[in-house]
Amino acid sequence: MSRMRGNVQVRSLRGAGRSNASGLPGDGRALRIETVVNSPDDLRCHRRLQHLDQLQTNARAVNSRLLDTERVGQGCVLASPAFERVALSTLTADGRRAPALRFGDPRVMALLGALCVGLNALGFTNRSLRAQVSRLLGAAYTVNQMSYDLGRLRLNGLIERIPDTNTYVLTADGQRVAIFYTKVHNRLLRPLLAANKPPAPPELRDALRTIDQHVRGYIDHARLKNAA
């Protein structure tokens, strides 16, 4: 798996070495993160050897964030209170209103889906995220809408801005919410809503057809007419 931003390539390499305490369970392989930095500027570092310690520190932070993303992707259970806090309007600790991110709303789903696409260790900008949201939404998505949505994400504690930059990164809660919303919608609800036709498995389509026949039988028995 490879992610590019500027002159930095972040690659997740599977199969590098035997299992250990940090290995992925069940497949007998470990996970190694390799970060290739071709320009120190991309990690907000200066050139020359005297800045090597800072470059290494920032590169390790990149690795750490990418590993966090990998961990969240393996299991994205979201507790009910955490879901309600994001899906409903709430007040922040300082009394400001945090607008809701309602599950199922097309704009919200495109926004959080774009955050999953942009789950890279180097963060994202207003411009880069807006391009992804517009593509997933399939409609015009303005700069003002992006600014408002960034505010919603920030007030809900899902993103934070890297100091002295225009770059944002997902918080731990942001990773969990983005992946939970996207996985449940794309892998569960969308297939189930279209489960009566291919590519749904034939067994599932047959089961739904049987249920539909029984429901129609109950309706006929109760002598309820279909709505005109």
N, C-alpha and C positions, 0 to 999 in steps of 0.2 A: 504494500500500500504506500503510495507516494503522494505527498502534498507539496505544492510549490507556492512560494510567495516571494516576490522579488528575486534575489539571488540565493535564497535559502531553500534547501530541499529537506523536508522532514519525512523520513521513510520508516515504516513499521515493518520489521523483518521477522517472519515466523520461521521456526525450524532451526534456530541458531543455538545448538547445544542441547544438553540433556535437561530433564526436569529438575527443578529445585524449588525452594520455598516460594519463589516469585513466578513459577511456571504456570501456564494455563492448565487447568485440571482436565485429566482424561485423555489428552492426546500425546502425552509423553514428550512434549516439546516445550521449550522456553520461548519467551517473547523478548526480543532485543530491539531497542530503539536506537536508531542511528540518525544523527542530525549533521547534515553537511552544510557548512557556512562558507559561502564564497565571498561574502562581503560583510565585514563587521558592522557597517552602517545599518544593515537590516536588523541587527540586534541592539541598535542604539549604542554602539561601542566605537571608540576611536581605534585607529590603526596603530601599529608598532607594538613591540614586545612589552613595553611597560603597562599596556592595557590588557595583556593576555588573561590575567586573573579575572577581570571583569567580564571578558568575553566567555570564559569557561563557566562563570557563574550564571550568565544569562542563557548560555546553551543548555546547562543542566536544568534551568527553570523550564525551558522549552520541552525537554525530555519528560520532566515531571508532569507538566500539564497534559502532554500527549498520553502518558500512562494513565492519568486520571480519567481521560476520555475513554480509553480502552476498558478500564474497569467498569465505568458507568454503562458502557454499551453491552457488557455481559449480563447485567441485571439492573433493570430500571424501574423497580417497584416504587411507586409513589404513595406514601401514606395519605390517608384521607384528609387530615388537617392541612398538609402541605398542598394538596390538590385544591382544597377549598380556598386557601389563602391566595392562590394565583387565579383560580377560575371566577372568584367573586371579588368585587371591589372591597378594599380594606383601607385602613389607615396605617401609615408608617409610625414608627416610634416617636417622630417629631410632629405628628399630627397631620401630615400631608396625605392626600387621597392617592391611593395606588389603583389606577384603573384596572378593570378585570381583563384577563386574557381567556376568553370563553372558548372552551373546547368545542370544536366543530365549526366555528366561524371561519369562513374561507380565508380571510386575511390573516387571522391568528395562526391557522394551520400552515399557511405559506410562510409566515414569519418564523415560526418555530422549525419548520422543515428546512428553511434556509440556514438557520443556526446549526442544524445537524450537518448540512452540506459544508458549512463553514467551521466545523469543529476542528480547527487546527490550532496548533500550539502557539502560533504567532499572532492570533487575534484577527480582528476584522475592523473595517472602517464603515462609516455611513455609506460611502459610495459602493464598496464591494458587497455589502449586505443587501443594499437596495436592488442591485442587479439580480441577485439570486431570488429575492422575494418577488420581483416583477416577473421573472421567468416562471416560477412555480405558480404564481397567481394567474398568469395568463391574461393580465390586464394592466392598464396604466397604474403606476404606483409612484406618487409624487415625492419630491424632497420633503415637503411638509408632513406627509404621512409617515415617512421614514423617521423624521425627527420626533414625531409624536410617539411612534412605536418604540424608539430607543428610550424615550422617557418612561414609557410603561414598563419596559424590561428593567430599567435601572431602579425605578421605585419599588418594583416587586423583588428586588435583590437578585435578579437573574444575570445581570451583566455588571461589569465595573470598568471604568476607563483607566488605562495605564497613564500614570501621571506625566504631564508635559507632552502628551501625544494626543492624536485624534483616533487612537486605536483602542478597541474594546476587547475584553476577554469574557468568556462565560465564567460565572461562579460555579461552585459545586452544585448548588440548587438549580442553576441555569442549565447545566448539563443534564441533570436528572429530568427536569421538566421538559426540555426540548426533545429528548429521546423518548420519554414516556408518551407525550402527546403524539409524536410522529409514528412510533411503533404501533400504538393502539389503533390509531386512525388508518394507517396504511396496511398493516398486517392482520388486523382483526376486523374492524368495522367495515372497511371497504370491500374485502373479500366476502364477508357475510351478507352484505347488502346485494351482492351480485352472485350469491351462491346457487341460484337456480339456472345458471347457464355457464358454459365453459369460460375460463379454465378451471372452474370448481370441480372437484373430484366427482366421478359418476355416483359414488356411494352417497355423497352428501346431497346431490341433486335428487336421487331416488328417495332419500329420507324426507326431504322437503316436499316432494310430490305426494308422498304418502300422508304427511301431515295435512297438506292442503286438501286432499280428498276427504280426510276425516272431518276437517273443519267444515267443508261444504256439506258433508253428510249431516252434521249437527244443525247447520243452518236450515237445510231442507226439512229435517225432522221437526224443528221448531216452527216451520212455516213462516220464516222471515224472508221477505222479498228483498232482492238487491235494490239499492238506491237507483233511481232513474238517472 
